[in-house]
Amino acid sequence: MVAGLRELRIYLAVLAWWAVLLSVPFWPVSGSASLGYFCALAAAPFLLMAWRKRSATKAIYSVVSWCFNAAGLVRGLLRARRPAHERISSHILKEPTGIPSQPAQGFAP
């Protein structure tokens, strides 16, 4: 239970970061100062992670990964729950070839 809270806190921090970025145009500062604040705030997580991980590539990967997971968190919260026993719809794109129709001997399904 405690292990998952760290990631949840990171995703909530990303959502707060997005909220601050969205609020910057409404701050009572000039247009150029607003753009400067926005760029500084947008770059801050990348710069902090680059300093912490000592790699720009790993920093970009981390922050982008957090953003995707935070977006998934929002999507999951806004979507209606489905019953656990409900089938997952799927479409066969291509039938597999070279797979035996009978299971190999010695294996029980």
Protein Blocks (a to p, Z undefined) as FASTA:
>chain_A
ZZmmmmmmmmmmmmmmmmmmmmmmmpccdfklmmmmmmmmmmmmmmmmmmmnopaklmmm
mmmmmmmmmmmmmmmmmpccddfklccddddfbdcehiafbdcehiaZZ
